[in-house]
């Protein structure tokens, strides 16, 4: 069990915790009613004849004066996807055996927004 120290979060928005032994999941969260995020994610998906074309762009929304480091985009592929071939212009893309796709971007470059693109093959009979 992970124990969080909430006082640093409440005062300075610093997450402090005592880790357990072994591997563990630290956090999973959603933010609602957030007025502005420092980055944007623009996914595009087109499908034709059982082949889907995926393109995802990530970039800075505006220049906050600070860099945004350690950016990771993660999503779950649906069970009907037989195979996926994805590459990126910046960072690395991995597709795990449980069909989780992880795009590790790192620091977002200021000159060009990173993009990930490729194809997804659907099960036979699906459009």
C-alpha positions, 0 to 999 in steps of 0.5 A: 500500500502506498502512503501519501503525504497530503500536506505538501500537496495542499500547500505546494502541489508537491506529491510526496509518498512512502513507496512499498517494496516491489513494483507498484502503480503510483497514481491514476487520476482525472482532472475535471473542469480544468481551464487550461493545460500546458499541452494539447493532444490532437488525435485523428483517426480514419478507417477504410476497409479494415485498416485505420490510420492514426495520427496524434500530435502533441504540443505546447499550448502557449509558452509558459516560460518553463519547459514541459519535461517527461511527457508520456501519452498512453492509451489502450487499443481495443480488443478488435485490433489485430496489429499496430505499426506506429512510429513517432517523429520524437520519442519512442513508441511501445505497444505492450502485449496487453495492447497498451500503447505508450509514447514516451516523448520526454521534453516537447521541442519548441520548434516542431510539435511531435507526432505519432502516426501509423496503421491499425489492422482490424479483425476481419469483417470490421470496417 
